[in-house]
Structure formats: C-alpha cells, structure tokens
Amino acid sequence: MFLSACVGVASTIVLFVSPTFAVDKTVDAQLVAKLKTAATMIDRLNLLSDDQLLYNFSANPMYSWKPGSVCNANAATWPLLSTFGVTVAQLNLGPCAMLAPHLHRANNLVVAVTGSTHTYMVQENGARLIEQILTPGMMTMFPLGSVHSMYNMGCESNQLYSFLDSGDPGTLNLAQSFFMMPQEIGMQVMPFINLSNGNWNATAQLIPAVGTGSQDGSDACRTKCGLNSDD
C-alpha cells in the first residue's frame, strides 16, 4: 500500500505504472505537528475537542463489506494516535473475502470478533508456515516483517481487530510489489510465469486491486456461497 514510486529500469524496459494501493490520507497534518510538539499531556488534551477523542471506524473512507476492508485508526486518520505509537485496524471480511499476503514494519496482534477466519504466516526464510483458525475471542500474532494473510472461507461476514505497535506501521502487498520490479529480475526469480501476451506490465494488471484492503477469494468459495462477480 505504501509503495508508490516506479522502480527505475534500463531504457530497453518499459516502466511499470505504479498500481493503486489502499493508502491512508493524513486528515490534519497541522494538528499532528502540534500534538507532537506539545510539552505535556494536558497541553495535548487542550488541543483536542471531546469529539476528537472518539474514533468511528464506520466513517473511515475504506469502510466496506463488499468484499471487505481494512479501516486504520492511526497517526494519519486519527491525529490523537500520533503520540501513542499504536495503530488499531478494524478488519471486515465479507463472505469469501481475503487479505492478500502482506507485511508491516510493526508487530501485529489480531483478535477475532465474529466468524471463523483462517490465517497464514511465514516469519522468515527457513521458518515453517503457521496456519491458524481464529474464532470469536481468539487472538494470534504476526511479528514485525512477517508475511501473513487472512481468509474468510465461509458465507457469513467476519470481523476482527488488529493492533500494531506503531502509529505508522505501513503495509506492503507482496504480489503488487513484486511486479513493480523489472521484468528481467522477476522472470529470473519465477521463470515459469506465463506472461499475458508476453507482456510483464499486462500480467501485473491482472493482479486484483487492493481496493479497500480486502479482495475476493476463490471462485469455488464464491460459488458455494451463491456469489458472483457482479455482487
């Protein structure tokens, strides 16, 4: 989500246009600056109205259940958190929705509120794949820099909350970021890729957009739940 610049490549390679990521917009940079420079907690409190001490996840621009969303309360979306060093995200996964493999520059705890959500995590080279199923009241962890994914394989909507120890944890989606690399690098890493019309950039465009932070899962799941591409 936070990779926004094209990777420079040799003149013989066409530059890949940066894909659209779900990136949080800073709502009040001036207030953030004032909060960070305030001398005391009372000074900070005096900069905030009572309404600014509340955060409404459903008012987040990313909020959606089709297919789902990641709604972050962080330094960008809730200025108050600019001095707390934490992020809280509401994870909404509609039927068959998933969060594609990604990582953060922060430690991550995730607790399930509703539904049954499958999670997958790889910590680093040489580590095993860890698979969990989160049901209401259960929590798992994804350490800083670990690759992880979450998947609602059922036909009901799932909700979870994610807690990160940074006000600016960032999110890096692996598939989209991989295809920002030059073709000559990508094809050396995965020489078996069947390019669309032999074109690296065209193949990259086939990767589902991150959108509001969630994407549709498999056709098999969607068929089971009576969903289709128009829903």
N, C-alpha and C positions, 0 to 999 in steps of 0.2 A: 503493500500500500504506500510505502514511503519512498520507493524507488521512483523517481520522476524524471531522471535525465537519461538521454540516449547514451549508449556505450559507443565511444569512438572506434571506428574500424578503418581498415585500409580503403583507399579510393576505389578499389575494384569491387567492394562490397557495399550494397545499398544499406543506408542507415535504417534501422528499425524504429518506427514511431512508437514512443512510449505508450503503453497501454493505460487505460483508465483504472485507477485504484480507488477504493473507498478510503478517502483521507479526511481526517477531522479538520475542520476550519476553526481557527482561533477566533472566538467570539468577541473578545475585548482585550487586545494586547496592552492597552494603556493601564487597565485595571490590574492585569497580571504584573506589570512592571512596578506599580505602586505597592502591591501586596508583597512582592519580593524585597522591596527596599524599606518597608515599614519596620520600625525599631522594635515594636512589641506586639504581642498578640492583641492587646486592646486597640492599638493603632490599626491593626488589620481589620478587627471587628468593626471599627468605626468607618471603614471604607465600604462596608457591605450593608445592604438593606436586609431585612428579615427574609424577603423573597429570595435573595441571592444565597441564602443559607440552605435552600432546598434545591434538589435536582430532580427533574421529571424525565425519566428515561423515554417515556412515550412521546415526548416533544423533540427528541433527538432527530435530526434530519434523516438518519439512517433507518429509523424505526420501520419495520415491515415484518409481515409473516409470509410473504409470497416472494421467494421461498423462505426468507428469514432475514436476520440482521444481526449486526454487532453494534450495539449502542454504547459508546465510551463516555464515561464521566472522567475527564482527565484535565490536565492543565489548559488544554485548548478549549474544551467545551464547557468547563465549569471552573472559572478563574480561581475560586477558593482552593482547589486542589494543587495549584501551582506551588504552594508552600508545604504541602503534605507529603509529596513524594510517592503518591499512590495513584493507581487507576482502578476504577471499578467498571466492568463492562457487563451489560445485560445481553445474553446470547439467546436469540429467538430462532428456533429451528422449526419451520413448518414441516408437514409430512414429507418424508424422503429428502429433507434438506441436509446439507453438509457444510462444514467449514473445510476448505481445501488445505492441504499441508502447508504450514507456515511456521514462522518462528518470531520471537520477540527478544529485545535486548533487556529483558527483565524476567525475574522468577514469577511463576504464574500458578495460582490455585484456582480450581474450578469446582463449584458445588452445584448439584442438580436440584431444581425446584420441582419440576414436573417432568413426566415422561421417562423414557429409557434411552440413553444416549451412549453409543459406542465411541470410545476414544482410543487413539493410537499415538504412540510417542517413541521416537528414537533420540537418545541423548547425544550420541557422538559416534564416530567411526569405531567399530568393534563392539558397540553396545547392542543388546538384543532389542527387538520390537516389543514394546509393552502394550498390551491390549486390556482395556477395562470396560465395564458397563456401569454407567452412573444412573442410579435411580434416586428418587427424592430423598434428600438428607445425606447423600453420599458425596464425597469430595476426592479429587485426585490432584496431582501436581505435575507441572511441566517446568523443569528448571530452565534458567536463562540459556538461550541459544538452542534449545532442543526443538526438533521438528515434530509437530503434532497436528492432529486432525480430529474432527468430531463429526459424527454421522447419526442422524435420526433415521433409523431403518423402519420406523413404524408409520401408521396412518394418522396419528394424533400430533398436535403441536407440542414441542418440548421447550422448556425454558431453563436456563442455567445462568449463574453469575460467576464472573471471572474477576479475580483480584490480582493485581500486578504491583510489584514494589518499585514503581517509577511513575512519575507524572507524565512521562513521555516515553512509553515502552516501545513504540514503533511496532509495525507488523510487516513482515516480508513474506509474500506468497511465492513459493518456490517455482511453480511452473511458469508463471508470467515472467519472473526474473531470469530464469534460465534462458528463455527465448529473447531476452534483451542482449544476450551475448552474441558475438559474431558467429555466423554460420560455421566457419572453419573450426571454431572451438567446440560448438555444440555437436557437430557431426563426428568429431573425434571422440567425444565423451559417449555419445549414443549413435553409433554408425548405422543402427538398424531402423532409425526413424524414417518413415515413409512420408516424404515431403509432399504437401499439397501442390500439384502441378510443378513439382520440383523446386518450389519456392519456399525459402525459410520464413520470410515475413508472412506469406499467406498461411503457412502452417500455424504460426503464432496466433493469427487472428481466429483460429478455430478453438482456442482455449476459452472456456466460458469466462465471461467478465466477472470480476469480484463483486461488482454492484454494491449492495448494502452490507457486504461482508459475508454473505451466505450464498450458496448456489444449489441448484437442483442436483439430486442424487441420481442413481441409476435408473434406466428405463424399466428394469424389472420391478423395482420398488414402486415406481410411479404407476405402472400397470396394475400391480397388486392393490394399490390404494385408489384406483379409478381416476387417476390424474392424467392430464395430457399437456402438451407444450403450450396450449392456449390458456391454461388456468393461471 
